[in-house]
Amino acid sequence: MPTRFESDEQQAVTEFDSKAFLKQLTERPGVYRMFDQGGQVLYVGKARNLRKRVASYFRKTGLAPKTEALVSRIQHIEVTITGSETEALLLEQNLIKSLRPPYNILLRDDKSYPYIYISSHSDYPSLTFRRGRTRKGQGTWFGPFPSSGAVKESLNILQKVFKIRSCNESYFRNRNRPCLQYQINRCTAPCVGFISPEDYQEDIRHAAMFLEGKNPAILRDLMASMEQAAGDLEFEKAAAYRDQINHLRHVQEQQSVDGEGGDADVVAMAQEAGVVCVVVIIVRGGRVLGTKDYFPRFSLEQNEGELLSAFLGQFYFGGDTRREIPKDILVTEPPDEADLLMQALTENAGRDTRIRQNVRGERRKWLELAQNNARQTLQSHLASKETVYRRLLALKDLLSLTETPSRMECFDISHSHGENTVASCVVFDENGPLKSDYRLYNIEDITAGDDYAAMRQVLTRRYKRLVNGEGKRPDLVFIDGGKGQLNIAREVFESLGITDIPLIGVAKGVTRRAGMEQLIDALTDRVFRVPADSPALHLIQHIRDESHRFAITGHRARRDKKRRQSTLEGIEGVGPKRRRELIRYFGGIQDLRKAGIDEITKVQGISKSLAEAIYAALHDE
């Protein structure tokens, strides 16, 4: 039985005395809960060694800024000792579920998964949709399915192929003639005895095999039954079996995954602009049943392994109803404490459960499918009008703007060691990215690597047109960079007489990690940070990341275009025919560079003086 205790001294002081608390803290496994001054739970965590884990929050150096923010709010800590690390994991997830601490990862979607349920009727069981698995049902449960749509699709197939009834017991008992389902060939009318209990039970057995992914075995059974019926001259019955076989083969052709069997949950994660999206693909009997998307809320600075570990703990142990644990959980990245998670999952499932990353064949395709779904779902979420509108309102409040901005522009610079410098201008409006208004600027006639000069040139070119009455006027301008770049922007605006467009610099901060950005207001020179879970910061990160991506894309395109132009094109006297002969003779530019003047003269049409010019051009002489 877990034992709970807390420091006696912590109640008598206003500031949390971590040293006194740690002195009396046990080294056994357990769960700790951190509280603020108002008695609200800030964070719940587990530990193999409580003293070492809790002490790590109070070391003098090496804490992430977000963790420092958490520690600064701690007023007291309570711990619960458990009998094992696995017990600590399960208790942690239950507490997170019930207390919903602001610094823990939280899953917002608590709905139960849908199931298919075969009732316990002795002769004629029904096949129905159920939301959540309950103990009351004495029949057979299949699932969970990721969505009601996946259940309806499977039920539709089962009714077409096996004609199982889907009505409730009261409706079934009170029928005296077949219903519409029988008329449209989706039920065999067991309510009025049109099918024997033995034949109906055979259809139920095949339906269960289908839900277990045993399609080849069903086909073998049906083919044997068809041949038997034909041999007994029961041709109508044989034709019915034939139709079932054709239906099943058609279903197999439509399956997106057909190969390795088994049950698995496939978990992939994507992260951008302060938002995490986790996609879970549910595979049962080798069939992909569908996907489920989650957007867990998180506040602490965590890497992908930590996020995935926290998600899996909440996903399997934090729900109100017991979730089915498959034999394999496939992940794109290894979660932290994977061994502990596998131990807890195995104990709960009553059999071995593995968390696997390096897989091949169909399972590799499932992982790729999950990863692509996570990226696409995250992009759709970021671009949704509801998300953008909520962030715009938060941005208005953050920057104390009089109106919600309807057009925002952000500028960034990209180059390789000062060469092929490109500046980007991306535009966001009330619907998100406005890609039709994106612009790239090739930066010329500046000192290589001078980002300030590049920023001055692009801003002058963009807003000089605005002063001349061309182009659209933004409500807010972001500069990707620190005070230096922002000062250049301010000078450009002042020189052009622009005084009514707010300028905000977005600097990466000391740690240069997402969520640690510093914002600089050009009007007041105020430097400030925003909480990592702020919707306003997420919008700023999205705009900044998009400008960075677009600048890099433009720079690479310019660089690659230059590289595609043959080095020989700028040499006087070397036209297309001679270039072709040179490449044909040497096989490529690299071997031509290695050749001497005498070797170059051996190419048809190349004189010694031209060979010297070619050699000099290739070696920058």
C-alpha positions as CSV (number, residue, x, y, z in Angstrom):
1,M,0.0,0.0,0.0
2,P,1.5,3.4,-0.9
3,T,2.6,5.6,2.0
4,R,2.1,9.4,1.9
5,F,4.1,12.0,4.0
6,E,5.3,15.5,3.7
7,S,7.7,17.8,5.5
8,D,6.6,19.1,8.9
9,E,8.7,22.3,8.6
10,Q,7.4,23.3,5.1
11,Q,4.1,24.6,6.6
12,A,5.9,27.0,9.0
13,V,7.8,29.0,6.4
14,T,6.8,31.2,3.5
15,E,9.6,30.1,1.2
16,F,10.1,26.5,0.4
17,D,13.1,25.1,2.3
18,S,14.4,22.5,-0.2
19,K,17.5,21.6,1.8
20,A,15.4,20.7,4.9
21,F,12.9,18.8,2.8
22,L,15.5,16.8,0.9
23,K,17.3,15.7,4.1
24,Q,14.4,13.7,5.3
25,L,13.2,12.5,1.9
26,T,13.4,8.8,1.1
27,E,15.4,7.2,-1.7
28,R,12.7,4.7,-2.5
29,P,10.5,4.9,-5.6
30,G,7.4,7.0,-5.6
31,V,5.5,10.0,-6.9
32,Y,6.0,13.7,-6.0
33,R,3.5,16.5,-6.3
34,M,4.6,20.2,-6.3
35,F,2.2,22.8,-5.0
36,D,2.1,26.6,-5.3
37,Q,1.3,29.1,-2.6
38,G,-2.5,28.7,-3.2
39,G,-2.3,25.0,-2.8
40,Q,-2.8,24.2,-6.4
41,V,-0.8,21.3,-7.9
42,L,1.9,22.6,-10.3
43,Y,3.5,19.3,-11.4
44,V,3.3,15.6,-10.8
45,G,6.3,13.3,-11.4
46,K,7.6,9.8,-10.7
47,A,11.0,8.7,-9.6
48,R,13.0,5.6,-9.0
49,N,14.9,7.4,-6.3
50,L,12.7,10.2,-4.9
51,R,15.5,12.1,-3.2
52,K,17.8,12.2,-6.3
53,R,14.9,13.2,-8.6
54,V,13.5,16.0,-6.5
55,A,17.0,17.3,-5.6
56,S,17.6,17.7,-9.4
57,Y,15.1,20.5,-9.4
58,F,17.0,22.5,-6.9
59,R,20.6,22.4,-8.3
60,K,22.2,25.8,-8.7
61,T,23.1,25.5,-12.5
62,G,21.9,23.6,-15.6
63,L,18.1,24.1,-15.2
64,A,16.1,25.0,-18.3
65,P,14.3,28.4,-18.0
66,K,10.9,26.8,-17.9
67,T,12.0,24.5,-15.1
68,E,13.3,27.5,-13.2
69,A,9.9,29.1,-13.6
70,L,8.3,26.0,-12.1
71,V,10.7,25.8,-9.2
72,S,10.2,29.5,-8.4
73,R,6.5,28.8,-7.8
74,I,6.9,25.8,-5.5
75,Q,5.6,26.3,-2.0
76,H,5.6,22.7,-0.8
77,I,6.0,19.2,-2.1
78,E,4.1,16.0,-1.2
79,V,5.4,12.5,-2.0
80,T,3.8,9.1,-2.2
81,I,6.1,6.1,-1.7
82,T,5.2,3.1,-3.9
83,G,6.3,-0.5,-3.8
84,S,7.9,-0.4,-7.2
85,E,8.8,1.9,-10.1
86,T,6.0,0.5,-12.2
87,E,3.5,1.3,-9.4
88,A,4.9,4.8,-9.4
89,L,4.3,5.2,-13.1
90,L,0.7,4.0,-12.8
91,L,0.0,6.3,-9.9
92,E,1.6,9.2,-11.6
93,Q,-0.7,8.9,-14.6
94,N,-3.8,8.6,-12.5
95,L,-2.8,11.7,-10.6
96,I,-2.1,13.7,-13.8
97,K,-5.5,12.6,-15.1
98,S,-7.4,13.6,-11.9
99,L,-5.4,16.8,-11.0
100,R,-4.5,18.1,-14.5
101,P,-1.4,20.0,-13.4
102,P,-0.4,23.0,-15.6
103,Y,3.2,21.9,-16.1
104,N,2.4,18.3,-17.1
105,I,1.6,17.0,-20.6
106,L,-2.2,16.7,-20.7
107,L,-4.3,14.9,-23.3
108,R,-7.5,16.8,-24.0
109,D,-9.4,14.0,-25.8
110,D,-10.9,11.8,-23.1
111,K,-13.6,10.2,-25.2
112,S,-13.7,6.4,-25.1
113,Y,-12.9,4.6,-28.3
114,P,-15.7,2.9,-30.2
115,Y,-16.0,-0.9,-30.4
116,I,-18.0,-3.5,-32.3
117,Y,-20.0,-5.7,-29.9
118,I,-21.4,-9.2,-30.7
119,S,-24.2,-9.8,-28.2
120,S,-24.6,-12.8,-26.0
121,H,-27.9,-14.0,-27.6
122,S,-27.8,-17.8,-27.6
123,D,-29.1,-18.4,-31.1
124,Y,-29.1,-15.0,-33.0
125,P,-26.5,-12.5,-31.7
126,S,-26.5,-9.0,-33.0
127,L,-23.6,-6.9,-34.2
128,T,-23.7,-3.3,-33.0
129,F,-21.7,-0.2,-32.4
130,R,-20.7,0.6,-28.8
131,R,-18.9,3.6,-27.4
132,G,-16.5,2.4,-24.7
133,R,-16.0,-1.1,-23.3
134,T,-18.2,-1.9,-20.3
135,R,-18.3,-4.9,-17.9
136,K,-22.1,-5.2,-18.4
137,G,-21.8,-6.6,-21.9
138,Q,-21.4,-10.4,-21.7
139,G,-20.8,-10.8,-25.4
140,T,-17.6,-10.4,-27.5
141,W,-15.9,-7.0,-28.0
142,F,-13.8,-6.1,-31.0
143,G,-11.7,-2.9,-31.1
144,P,-10.9,-0.3,-30.1
145,F,-11.5,1.5,-33.4
146,P,-10.0,4.9,-33.8
147,S,-13.3,6.6,-34.9
148,S,-17.0,6.0,-35.3
149,G,-16.4,6.1,-39.1
150,A,-14.1,3.1,-38.9
151,V,-16.7,1.2,-36.9
152,K,-19.4,2.1,-39.4
153,E,-17.2,1.0,-42.3
154,S,-16.6,-2.4,-40.8
155,L,-20.2,-2.9,-39.9
156,N,-21.2,-2.0,-43.4
157,I,-18.8,-4.6,-44.8
158,L,-20.1,-7.3,-42.3
159,Q,-23.7,-6.6,-43.1
160,K,-23.0,-6.9,-46.9
161,V,-21.0,-10.1,-46.6
162,F,-22.4,-12.0,-43.7
163,K,-25.9,-10.4,-43.2
164,I,-25.7,-10.2,-39.4
165,R,-28.6,-8.4,-37.7
166,S,-27.9,-5.0,-36.1
167,C,-31.2,-4.4,-34.3
168,N,-31.7,-4.2,-30.6
169,E,-33.2,-7.1,-28.6
170,S,-36.7,-5.5,-28.1
171,Y,-37.1,-4.8,-31.8
172,F,-35.9,-8.4,-32.6
173,R,-38.3,-10.1,-30.3
174,N,-41.4,-8.2,-31.5
175,R,-41.0,-8.7,-35.3
176,N,-43.5,-10.9,-37.1
177,R,-42.3,-10.2,-40.6
178,P,-38.9,-9.3,-42.1
179,C,-37.7,-5.6,-41.9
180,L,-36.2,-3.4,-44.6
181,Q,-32.7,-4.8,-44.0
182,Y,-33.8,-8.2,-45.3
183,Q,-35.4,-6.6,-48.3
184,I,-32.1,-4.9,-49.3
185,N,-30.2,-8.1,-48.7
186,R,-28.4,-7.0,-45.5
187,C,-29.9,-9.4,-43.1
188,T,-31.1,-13.0,-43.2
189,A,-34.2,-12.3,-41.1
190,P,-33.5,-14.5,-38.1
191,C,-36.3,-12.7,-36.3
192,V,-38.8,-14.7,-38.3
193,G,-36.8,-17.9,-38.6
194,F,-35.7,-17.5,-42.2
195,I,-32.2,-18.9,-41.2
196,S,-31.4,-21.7,-38.9
197,P,-29.4,-21.0,-35.7
198,E,-26.6,-23.3,-37.0
199,D,-26.2,-21.3,-40.2
200,Y,-26.5,-18.0,-38.4
201,Q,-23.8,-19.1,-35.9
202,E,-21.6,-19.9,-38.8
203,D,-22.0,-16.4,-40.2
204,I,-21.2,-15.0,-36.7
205,R,-18.1,-17.1,-36.6
206,H,-16.9,-15.8,-40.0
207,A,-17.7,-12.2,-38.9
208,A,-15.6,-12.6,-35.8
209,M,-12.8,-14.1,-37.9
210,F,-13.0,-11.1,-40.3
211,L,-12.7,-8.7,-37.3
212,E,-9.6,-10.6,-36.2
213,G,-8.0,-10.2,-39.6
214,K,-8.4,-13.9,-40.6
215,N,-9.6,-13.3,-44.1
216,P,-7.7,-16.1,-45.8
217,A,-9.1,-18.6,-43.4
218,I,-12.7,-17.3,-44.1
219,L,-12.1,-17.7,-47.8
220,R,-11.0,-21.3,-47.4
221,D,-14.1,-22.1,-45.3
222,L,-16.4,-20.4,-47.8
223,M,-14.9,-22.1,-50.8
224,A,-15.2,-25.5,-49.1
225,S,-18.8,-24.7,-48.3
226,M,-19.5,-23.6,-51.8
227,E,-18.1,-26.8,-53.3
228,Q,-20.0,-28.9,-50.8
229,A,-23.3,-27.1,-51.7
230,A,-22.6,-27.5,-55.4
231,G,-21.9,-31.2,-54.9
232,D,-25.2,-31.5,-53.0
233,L,-26.9,-29.7,-55.9
234,E,-27.9,-26.8,-53.7
235,F,-27.1,-24.2,-56.3
236,E,-28.8,-21.2,-54.7
237,K,-26.8,-21.8,-51.5
238,A,-23.6,-22.3,-53.5
239,A,-24.3,-18.9,-55.3
240,A,-24.7,-17.2,-51.9
241,Y,-21.3,-18.5,-50.8
242,R,-19.9,-17.4,-54.1
243,D,-21.2,-13.9,-53.6
244,Q,-19.7,-13.8,-50.1
245,I,-16.3,-14.9,-51.5
246,N,-16.5,-12.1,-54.1
247,H,-17.4,-9.5,-51.5
248,L,-14.4,-10.6,-49.3
249,R,-12.0,-10.6,-52.2
250,H,-13.1,-7.1,-53.1
251,V,-12.6,-6.0,-49.5
252,Q,-9.1,-7.4,-49.5
253,E,-8.3,-5.5,-52.7
254,Q,-9.4,-2.2,-51.0
255,Q,-7.3,-2.8,-47.9
256,S,-4.5,-0.2,-47.7
257,V,-2.4,-2.6,-45.7
258,D,-2.2,-6.3,-46.4
259,G,0.8,-8.4,-45.3
260,E,2.1,-8.8,-41.8
261,G,-0.6,-9.7,-39.3
262,G,-0.7,-9.0,-35.6
263,D,-1.9,-6.1,-33.4
264,A,0.0,-2.9,-33.0
265,D,-0.4,0.8,-32.1
266,V,1.7,3.0,-34.3
267,V,2.7,6.3,-32.6
268,A,4.3,9.3,-34.4
269,M,4.9,12.9,-33.3
270,A,5.4,16.2,-35.0
271,Q,6.3,19.5,-33.3
272,E,6.2,23.1,-34.7
273,A,5.5,26.6,-33.5
274,G,5.0,25.5,-29.9
275,V,2.4,22.8,-30.8
276,V,2.8,19.1,-30.5
277,C,0.7,16.7,-32.6
278,V,0.7,12.9,-31.8
279,V,-1.0,10.5,-34.3
280,V,-1.9,7.0,-33.2
281,I,-2.7,4.4,-35.9
282,I,-4.5,1.4,-34.7
283,V,-3.7,-1.9,-36.4
284,R,-5.6,-5.1,-35.5
285,G,-5.2,-8.4,-37.3
286,G,-2.8,-6.8,-39.7
287,R,-5.5,-4.3,-40.8
288,V,-5.2,-0.5,-40.4
289,L,-8.5,0.4,-38.7
290,G,-7.8,4.2,-38.8
291,T,-6.0,7.0,-37.0
292,K,-6.6,9.3,-33.9
293,D,-5.0,12.7,-33.5
294,Y,-3.9,14.3,-30.2
295,F,-2.6,17.7,-29.3
296,P,-1.2,17.3,-25.8
297,R,-0.6,20.5,-23.8
298,F,2.9,20.8,-22.3
299,S,4.8,23.5,-20.5
300,L,8.1,22.2,-19.5
301,E,11.1,22.2,-21.9
302,Q,11.1,18.6,-23.0
303,N,12.7,16.7,-25.9
304,E,10.9,14.3,-28.2
305,G,11.8,11.3,-26.1
306,E,10.4,12.9,-22.9
307,L,7.3,14.1,-24.7
308,L,6.6,10.6,-26.1
309,S,7.2,8.9,-22.8
310,A,4.8,11.2,-21.1
311,F,2.2,10.8,-23.9
312,L,2.4,6.9,-23.8
313,G,1.9,6.9,-20.0
314,Q,-1.2,9.1,-20.2
315,F,-2.5,7.3,-23.3
316,Y,-2.4,3.8,-21.7
317,F,-2.8,4.4,-18.0
318,G,-4.4,7.8,-17.6
319,G,-7.9,7.2,-19.0
320,D,-11.2,6.7,-17.2
321,T,-11.7,3.4,-19.0
322,R,-9.2,0.6,-19.6
323,R,-7.5,0.9,-22.9
324,E,-6.5,-2.2,-24.9
325,I,-2.7,-2.7,-24.9
326,P,-1.5,-4.4,-28.1
327,K,1.5,-6.7,-28.4
328,D,3.6,-4.1,-30.2
329,I,3.8,-0.3,-29.9
330,L,5.7,1.1,-32.8
331,V,7.3,4.5,-32.4
332,T,9.4,6.8,-34.6
333,E,11.7,7.9,-31.7
334,P,12.6,5.9,-28.6
335,P,10.7,7.2,-25.5
336,D,12.6,8.0,-22.3
337,E,12.3,5.2,-19.8
338,A,11.2,2.7,-22.4
339,D,12.1,-0.3,-20.2
340,L,9.9,1.0,-17.4
341,L,7.0,1.6,-19.8
342,M,7.3,-1.9,-21.3
343,Q,7.3,-3.4,-17.8
344,A,4.2,-1.5,-16.8
345,L,2.5,-2.3,-20.1
346,T,3.3,-6.0,-19.8
347,E,2.0,-6.2,-16.3
348,N,-1.3,-4.5,-17.3
349,A,-1.7,-6.5,-20.5
350,G,-0.9,-9.8,-18.8
351,R,1.5,-10.7,-21.6
352,D,4.7,-9.3,-23.2
353,T,4.4,-5.9,-24.8
354,R,7.2,-4.3,-26.8
355,I,8.0,-0.8,-27.7
356,R,9.8,-1.0,-31.1
357,Q,11.4,1.5,-33.4
358,N,13.6,-0.4,-35.9
359,V,11.1,-2.4,-37.9
360,R,10.9,-3.5,-41.6
361,G,8.4,-4.3,-44.2
362,E,4.8,-3.4,-43.7
363,R,5.5,-2.1,-40.2
364,R,8.0,0.4,-41.5
365,K,5.3,1.6,-43.9
366,W,2.9,2.0,-40.9
367,L,5.5,4.2,-39.2
368,E,6.0,6.3,-42.3
369,L,2.2,6.6,-42.6
370,A,1.9,7.7,-39.0
371,Q,4.7,10.3,-39.4
372,N,3.2,11.7,-42.5
373,N,-0.2,11.9,-40.9
374,A,1.3,13.7,-37.8
375,R,3.0,16.3,-40.0
376,Q,0.0,16.9,-42.2
377,T,-2.4,17.1,-39.2
378,L,-0.2,19.6,-37.5
379,Q,0.0,21.8,-40.6
380,S,-3.8,21.6,-40.9
381,H,-4.2,22.5,-37.3
382,L,-1.8,25.5,-37.5
383,A,-3.6,26.7,-40.6
384,S,-7.1,26.3,-39.3
385,K,-9.1,29.6,-39.0
386,E,-10.1,28.8,-35.4
387,T,-6.5,28.4,-34.3
388,V,-5.3,31.5,-36.2
389,Y,-8.1,33.7,-34.8
390,R,-7.4,32.6,-31.2
391,R,-3.7,33.4,-31.7
392,L,-4.4,36.7,-33.3
393,L,-6.5,37.8,-30.3
394,A,-3.8,36.7,-28.0
395,L,-1.2,38.6,-30.0
396,K,-3.3,41.7,-29.9
397,D,-3.5,41.5,-26.1
398,L,0.3,40.7,-25.8
399,L,1.4,43.7,-27.9
400,S,-1.4,46.0,-26.6
401,L,-2.6,46.7,-30.2
402,T,-5.7,48.8,-30.8
403,E,-7.0,46.4,-33.5
404,T,-6.5,42.7,-34.3
405,P,-3.8,42.6,-37.0
406,S,-5.1,41.6,-40.4
407,R,-1.8,41.6,-42.3
408,M,1.6,40.7,-40.8
409,E,4.9,40.5,-42.6
410,C,8.2,38.9,-41.4
411,F,11.7,39.2,-42.9
412,D,14.7,36.9,-42.8
413,I,18.1,36.6,-44.5
414,S,19.7,33.4,-45.8
415,H,23.2,32.8,-47.4
416,S,26.1,30.4,-47.5
417,H,29.3,32.1,-46.2
418,G,28.0,35.4,-47.6
419,E,27.3,34.1,-51.1
420,N,23.9,34.0,-53.0
421,T,22.2,36.1,-50.3
422,V,18.4,35.9,-50.4
423,A,15.9,37.8,-48.2
424,S,12.4,36.5,-47.6
425,C,9.2,38.3,-46.9
426,V,6.3,36.1,-45.7
427,V,2.8,37.4,-45.1
428,F,0.1,36.1,-42.6
429,D,-3.5,37.4,-42.5
430,E,-6.6,36.3,-40.5
431,N,-6.6,33.0,-42.4
432,G,-2.9,32.1,-41.7
433,P,-0.1,32.1,-44.3
434,L,-0.9,34.1,-47.4
435,K,1.5,32.4,-49.8
436,S,0.4,34.4,-52.8
437,D,2.0,37.5,-51.3
438,Y,5.3,35.8,-50.3
439,R,8.3,37.5,-51.9
440,L,12.0,36.6,-52.3
441,Y,14.6,39.3,-52.9
442,N,18.0,38.6,-54.4
443,I,20.5,40.8,-52.4
444,E,23.3,42.4,-54.5
445,D,26.2,44.8,-54.1
446,I,26.8,44.3,-50.4
447,T,29.8,43.0,-48.4
448,A,29.6,39.2,-48.3
449,G,28.0,38.1,-45.0
450,D,26.7,41.5,-44.0
451,D,23.3,40.7,-42.7
452,Y,22.6,44.2,-41.6
453,A,23.2,45.6,-45.1
454,A,21.0,42.8,-46.5
455,M,18.2,43.6,-44.1
456,R,18.5,47.3,-45.0
457,Q,18.3,46.6,-48.7
458,V,15.3,44.3,-48.5
459,L,13.3,46.6,-46.2
460,T,14.1,49.7,-48.3
461,R,13.0,47.9,-51.5
462,R,9.8,46.6,-49.9
463,Y,8.6,49.7,-48.2
464,K,9.9,52.3,-50.7
465,R,7.2,50.9,-52.9
466,L,4.7,51.3,-50.1
467,V,5.5,55.0,-49.7
468,N,5.1,55.5,-53.4
469,G,1.6,54.1,-53.2
470,E,2.4,50.5,-54.4
471,G,1.7,47.3,-52.5
472,K,-0.4,46.5,-49.4
473,R,0.2,48.0,-46.0
474,P,0.9,45.7,-43.1
475,D,-0.5,46.1,-39.6
476,L,2.6,44.6,-38.0
477,V,6.1,43.7,-39.1
478,F,8.4,41.1,-37.5
479,I,12.2,41.0,-38.0
480,D,13.9,37.6,-37.5
481,G,16.9,38.8,-35.5
482,G,18.1,40.7,-32.4
483,K,18.6,44.3,-31.6
484,G,21.0,44.9,-34.5
485,Q,18.6,43.8,-37.2
486,L,15.8,45.6,-35.5
487,N,17.8,48.9,-35.3
488,I,18.3,48.6,-39.1
489,A,14.6,48.2,-39.6
490,R,13.9,51.2,-37.4
491,E,16.4,53.3,-39.4
492,V,14.8,52.3,-42.7
493,F,11.3,53.1,-41.4
494,E,12.4,56.5,-40.1
495,S,14.1,57.4,-43.4
496,L,11.0,56.6,-45.3
497,G,8.7,58.4,-42.8
498,I,6.8,55.3,-41.7
499,T,5.8,55.8,-38.1
500,D,2.5,53.9,-37.7
501,I,3.6,50.3,-38.3
502,P,4.7,48.4,-35.2
503,L,8.1,46.7,-35.5
504,I,8.9,43.6,-33.4
505,G,12.2,41.8,-33.3
506,V,12.2,38.0,-32.7
507,A,15.5,36.9,-31.1
508,K,16.3,33.3,-30.3
509,G,17.4,33.9,-26.7
510,V,20.4,32.6,-24.8
511,T,19.6,28.8,-25.3
512,R,18.4,29.3,-28.9
513,R,15.6,26.8,-28.3
514,A,12.0,27.0,-29.3
515,G,10.0,28.6,-26.6
516,M,12.9,30.7,-25.3
517,E,12.5,33.5,-27.8
518,Q,12.9,37.1,-26.8
519,L,10.7,39.8,-28.3
520,I,12.0,43.3,-28.8
521,D,9.6,46.3,-29.3
522,A,11.3,48.8,-31.6
523,L,9.1,51.6,-30.2
524,T,10.1,51.2,-26.5
525,D,13.2,49.0,-26.7
526,R,11.5,46.7,-24.3
527,V,12.9,43.1,-24.3
528,F,10.5,40.5,-23.0
529,R,9.7,36.8,-23.0
530,V,6.4,35.2,-23.4
531,P,5.3,31.9,-21.7
532,A,6.0,28.9,-23.9
533,D,2.4,27.9,-24.0
534,S,1.1,31.3,-25.1
535,P,-1.0,31.2,-28.3
536,A,0.5,34.6,-29.2
537,L,4.1,33.1,-29.1
538,H,3.0,30.1,-31.1
539,L,1.8,32.5,-33.9
540,I,5.0,34.5,-33.8
541,Q,7.0,31.2,-33.9
542,H,4.9,30.0,-36.9
543,I,5.5,33.3,-38.8
544,R,9.2,33.3,-37.9
545,D,9.7,29.6,-38.9
546,E,7.9,30.2,-42.2
547,S,10.1,33.2,-43.1
548,H,13.1,31.2,-42.2
549,R,12.0,28.2,-44.3
550,F,11.1,30.4,-47.3
551,A,14.4,32.2,-47.1
552,I,16.4,29.0,-47.1
553,T,14.3,27.6,-49.9
554,G,15.0,30.7,-52.0
555,H,18.7,30.7,-51.2
556,R,19.1,27.1,-52.2
557,A,17.2,27.6,-55.4
558,R,19.5,30.5,-56.3
559,R,22.6,28.6,-55.3
560,D,21.6,25.5,-57.3
561,K,20.7,27.6,-60.3
562,K,24.2,29.0,-60.2
563,R,25.8,25.6,-59.9
564,R,23.8,24.3,-62.8
565,Q,25.3,26.9,-65.0
566,S,28.5,25.3,-66.5
567,T,31.8,26.9,-65.5
568,L,32.7,26.8,-69.1
569,E,29.9,29.2,-70.2
570,G,31.8,32.3,-69.2
571,I,34.9,31.5,-71.2
572,E,35.2,33.5,-74.5
573,G,35.6,31.2,-77.5
574,V,34.0,28.2,-75.8
575,G,30.6,27.8,-77.4
576,P,28.0,25.0,-77.0
577,K,29.8,22.7,-79.5
578,R,33.2,23.0,-77.8
579,R,31.7,22.6,-74.3
580,R,30.1,19.4,-75.5
581,E,33.4,18.1,-76.9
582,L,35.2,18.9,-73.7
583,I,32.6,17.1,-71.5
584,R,32.5,14.2,-73.9
585,Y,36.3,13.8,-73.9
586,F,36.9,14.2,-70.1
587,G,33.6,12.9,-68.8
588,G,32.8,15.9,-66.6
589,I,34.1,19.1,-65.1
590,Q,36.0,17.4,-62.2
591,D,38.2,15.5,-64.6
592,L,38.6,18.5,-66.8
593,R,39.9,20.5,-63.8
594,K,42.6,17.8,-63.3
595,A,43.8,18.0,-66.9
596,G,46.8,20.0,-67.9
597,I,47.0,22.4,-70.9
598,D,48.6,19.8,-73.2
599,E,45.8,17.3,-72.4
600,I,43.1,19.9,-73.1
601,T,44.6,20.7,-76.6
602,K,43.9,17.1,-77.6
603,V,40.2,17.8,-77.7
604,Q,39.0,18.5,-81.2
605,G,38.7,22.2,-81.9
606,I,40.8,23.4,-78.9
607,S,43.9,25.4,-79.7
608,K,46.8,25.9,-77.3
609,S,45.8,29.5,-76.6
610,L,42.2,28.5,-75.9
611,A,43.4,25.6,-73.8
612,E,45.4,28.1,-71.7
613,A,42.2,30.3,-71.3
614,I,40.2,27.3,-70.3
615,Y,42.8,26.1,-67.7
616,A,43.1,29.6,-66.3
617,A,39.3,29.9,-65.9
618,L,39.0,26.6,-64.2
619,H,41.7,27.5,-61.7
620,D,40.8,31.1,-61.2
621,E,44.1,32.3,-62.6
